[in-house]
Amino acid sequence: MAPPSDSRRPRRLPTSILPVLLPIAVLMFVAVAVGSWLQFTERQTLDTVHTVGSGAADRVDVEATVQHVDASARELVLRVRVTPRGTLGEEGGAAPVADLSLQTSAATLGDLEFKAHERLAIRDVQVAITGGSISDYPFDTYETDIEFWALLGGKQVPVRMLFSNNATLFSVSTTPTSAPQDAVLGLGLARSGSLLAFAVFMMGVMWALAASVLMGAWYLTTRREGLVWAALGWMAATLFALSAFRNNAPGTPPIGCVLDWFAFLWAETIIALCLIAVVITGVRTALRPDDARPT
């Protein structure tokens, strides 16, 4: 008589599954490691502060931070905080000892004026950007320059600029220019690494969905399956879902950009043609006499 089997004994995974699970686990670990490294690198870039200008004790410090980049309007928003140092300021740099005029470059829309002995407030200024075109999204690049020089009581004083970037959708490269008392910085703007990776991922998904619908349409039309409503619903849902997916691209790219011509428009065309072909073939199959339909 055979002994009763122990139902509490844990089941072992078939040995054939282990060769599949191991590469998947390794792939997941590598993906997380690479993603963590890329996120850390991008975070370090955003936290970097570039310093340019004079290092004199009596100077005007200008903290300039990019808050937002509007590629369609071809401008960026620069948040400016001014602090007079040494004998140029009072109350710990909260106010200038005389009327302070902060002159800017031609690309900056407007100069900054501050009254003597009044508390300095943070200002937002618009800076025009040139070069590139938003139709190149997500590979569009731009450039501009930022320059500050200060007049305190009508006399020019040294300026030091501390530049940083808070616009997460753009990465900024800097090119300092030496000047005796001014602070001059050339900027190059490009889409951030995370945005570029996501846009390329979106294009891959669009082509993958189009290929899936194409294979499904080929199967239905060659097998003469008739009107398969589940398949038609899936194709129609993919057609409209792809449009919503495209509109979620970060940075609100315009119609006709590289994203559209590389993937979206072609994927929509393929899916629409497949849907029409399946409907026509299905209707023709459904209208045939029962004895003429393929078995």
C-alpha positions in Angstrom: 0.0 0.0 0.0 1.5 3.4 -1.1 2.0 5.9 1.7 -0.4 8.9 1.5 1.1 11.9 -0.2 1.8 15.0 1.9 -0.4 17.8 0.5 1.5 20.3 2.6 4.8 19.7 0.7 5.6 22.9 -1.3 5.5 22.6 -5.0 8.7 23.0 -7.0 8.9 25.1 -10.1 9.6 23.1 -13.2 13.2 23.2 -14.1 12.3 24.5 -17.6 11.0 27.8 -16.2 14.3 28.7 -14.5 16.3 29.4 -17.7 13.5 31.9 -18.6 13.2 33.6 -15.2 16.9 34.1 -14.8 17.4 36.3 -17.9 14.3 38.3 -17.0 15.6 38.9 -13.5 19.0 40.0 -14.9 17.3 42.2 -17.4 15.2 43.9 -14.7 18.2 44.5 -12.5 20.2 46.0 -15.4 17.3 48.2 -16.4 16.9 49.5 -12.8 20.6 50.1 -12.5 20.9 52.0 -15.8 17.7 54.0 -14.9 19.1 54.9 -11.5 22.4 56.0 -13.0 20.7 58.2 -15.6 18.4 59.7 -13.0 21.3 60.5 -10.7 23.3 62.0 -13.6 20.4 64.2 -14.7 19.8 65.3 -11.1 23.4 66.2 -10.6 23.2 68.3 -13.8 20.2 70.2 -12.6 21.9 70.9 -9.2 25.0 72.3 -10.8 25.6 76.0 -10.3 27.8 77.8 -12.9 29.7 80.9 -11.6 31.0 83.6 -13.9 32.1 87.2 -13.3 34.0 89.2 -10.8 35.2 87.8 -7.5 35.7 91.2 -5.8 34.6 91.7 -2.3 32.4 94.7 -3.2 30.2 93.3 -6.0 26.7 92.6 -7.0 25.7 88.9 -7.0 23.0 87.8 -9.5 21.4 84.4 -9.0 19.9 83.6 -12.4 17.8 80.4 -12.6 15.9 79.1 -15.7 12.4 78.3 -14.6 10.7 77.4 -17.9 11.5 77.2 -21.6 8.8 77.8 -24.1 10.1 76.6 -27.5 7.0 77.6 -29.4 7.3 81.2 -28.2 11.1 81.0 -28.5 11.8 82.3 -25.0 12.8 81.2 -21.6 11.8 82.6 -18.2 14.8 83.5 -16.0 14.3 84.1 -12.3 16.7 86.7 -11.1 17.7 87.4 -7.5 20.1 90.3 -6.8 22.3 90.7 -3.7 24.8 93.5 -3.3 27.8 92.5 -1.3 30.3 94.3 0.8 29.9 98.1 1.0 27.4 98.1 -1.9 24.6 96.6 0.3 23.0 97.1 3.6 21.0 94.9 5.9 23.1 91.9 4.9 22.6 92.5 1.2 18.9 92.9 1.4 19.0 96.4 0.0 21.4 98.6 -2.1 23.0 101.7 -0.6 22.1 103.6 -3.8 19.9 103.3 -6.8 20.8 100.0 -8.6 20.4 99.5 -12.3 21.0 96.0 -13.6 21.6 96.1 -17.4 21.1 93.0 -19.5 21.9 91.7 -22.9 19.9 92.4 -26.1 18.2 88.9 -25.8 16.8 89.8 -22.4 13.4 91.6 -22.6 14.0 94.5 -20.2 16.5 95.8 -17.6 16.0 95.7 -13.8 15.8 98.8 -11.6 16.0 98.9 -7.8 15.6 101.9 -5.5 18.1 102.7 -2.8 17.5 101.4 0.7 14.5 99.4 -0.5 14.3 95.6 -0.1 15.3 93.8 -3.2 12.6 91.5 -4.7 13.0 88.5 -7.0 12.2 89.3 -10.6 11.2 87.1 -13.6 12.5 88.2 -17.0 12.0 86.7 -20.5 15.0 85.9 -22.6 14.7 85.3 -26.3 16.2 82.1 -27.7 17.4 81.7 -31.3 18.4 78.8 -33.6 16.7 75.5 -34.1 13.0 74.9 -34.6 10.3 73.2 -32.5 9.4 71.1 -35.6 12.6 69.2 -34.9 11.1 67.9 -31.6 12.5 66.0 -29.7 15.9 66.7 -31.3 15.5 70.5 -31.4 18.2 72.7 -29.9 18.5 76.4 -29.2 20.9 79.0 -28.0 21.0 82.4 -26.3 23.2 84.5 -24.2 22.8 86.1 -20.7 24.7 89.2 -19.7 24.5 91.4 -16.6 26.3 94.6 -15.7 25.4 96.9 -12.8 25.3 100.6 -12.2 25.1 101.7 -8.6 24.6 105.4 -8.1 25.5 105.9 -11.7 28.9 104.1 -11.4 29.6 100.7 -12.8 30.3 98.0 -10.2 31.6 94.4 -10.5 29.0 91.6 -11.1 29.1 87.9 -10.4 26.5 85.6 -11.8 25.4 82.2 -10.4 23.5 80.4 -13.0 21.4 77.2 -12.6 18.7 75.4 -14.4 15.3 74.3 -13.0 13.6 73.5 -16.4 13.4 69.7 -16.2 12.4 69.3 -19.9 15.6 71.0 -21.1 19.3 70.5 -20.4 21.5 73.6 -20.6 25.1 73.8 -21.5 27.1 77.0 -20.6 30.0 78.8 -22.2 31.5 81.5 -20.0 33.0 84.7 -21.5 35.6 86.6 -19.6 34.9 90.2 -18.8 36.5 92.6 -16.3 33.3 93.6 -14.4 30.4 92.1 -16.4 29.0 88.5 -16.1 28.5 87.0 -19.6 27.3 83.4 -20.2 26.4 81.7 -23.5 23.7 79.1 -23.3 22.9 76.0 -25.4 19.5 74.4 -24.8 18.5 70.8 -25.8 15.8 68.4 -24.7 16.6 66.6 -21.5 17.8 63.0 -21.6 14.6 61.7 -19.9 12.4 63.5 -22.4 14.4 62.3 -25.3 14.3 58.7 -24.0 10.6 58.9 -23.5 10.0 60.4 -27.0 12.0 57.6 -28.6 10.1 55.1 -26.5 6.8 56.6 -27.8 7.9 56.2 -31.4 8.9 52.6 -30.8 5.5 51.9 -29.2 3.7 53.5 -32.1 5.5 51.3 -34.6 4.9 48.2 -32.4 1.2 48.9 -32.2 1.0 49.4 -36.0 2.8 46.2 -36.6 0.5 44.3 -34.2 -2.6 45.6 -36.0 -1.0 44.8 -39.4 -0.4 41.2 -38.3 -3.9 40.9 -37.0 -5.4 42.3 -40.2 -3.3 39.9 -42.3 -4.6 36.9 -40.2 -8.3 38.0 -40.5 -8.1 38.8 -44.2 -6.3 35.6 -45.3 -8.4 33.3 -43.1 -11.7 34.9 -44.3 -12.9 35.1 -40.7 -15.7 37.5 -41.5 -16.7 40.4 -39.2 -14.9 39.7 -36.0 -16.3 42.4 -33.8 -13.7 42.0 -31.0 -10.9 42.4 -33.4 -12.5 45.4 -35.1 -13.1 47.0 -31.7 -9.5 46.5 -30.7 -8.2 48.1 -34.0 -10.5 51.1 -33.7 -9.6 51.6 -30.0 -5.9 51.5 -31.0 -6.5 54.0 -33.7 -8.0 56.6 -31.3 -5.8 55.6 -28.3 -2.7 56.3 -30.3 -3.8 59.9 -30.9 -4.3 60.4 -27.2 -0.9 58.8 -26.5 0.8 61.2 -28.9 -0.9 64.2 -27.3 0.7 63.2 -23.9 4.2 63.8 -25.2 6.0 66.1 -22.8 6.6 69.6 -24.1 3.4 69.8 -26.2 5.0 69.3 -29.6 3.2 70.7 -32.6 1.6 68.7 -35.4 4.2 68.0 -38.1 7.2 67.5 -35.9 9.8 64.8 -36.1 7.8 62.6 -33.7 4.9 62.7 -36.2 6.8 62.1 -39.4 9.0 59.3 -37.9 6.2 57.3 -36.3 2.8 58.8 -35.4 1.4 59.7 -38.8 2.6 56.4 -40.4 1.3 54.3 -37.5 -2.2 56.0 -37.8 -2.2 55.4 -41.5 -1.3 51.7 -41.2 -3.9 51.1 -38.5 -6.7 53.0 -40.4 -5.9 51.1 -43.7 -5.9 47.7 -41.8 -9.2 48.5 -40.2 -10.8 49.4 -43.6 -9.3 46.2 -45.2 -10.6 44.0 -42.4 -14.1 45.5 -42.7 -14.3 45.2 -46.4 -13.0 41.6 -46.4 -15.3 40.7 -43.5 -18.4 42.1 -45.2 -17.6 40.3 -48.5 -17.2 37.0 -46.5 -20.4 37.5 -44.6 -22.4 38.2 -47.8 -21.3 35.0 -49.5 -23.7 32.0 -49.5 -23.0 29.5 -46.8 -21.9 26.8 -49.3 -19.4 29.2 -50.9 -17.6 30.1 -47.7 -14.2 28.5 -47.1 -14.2 25.8 -44.5 
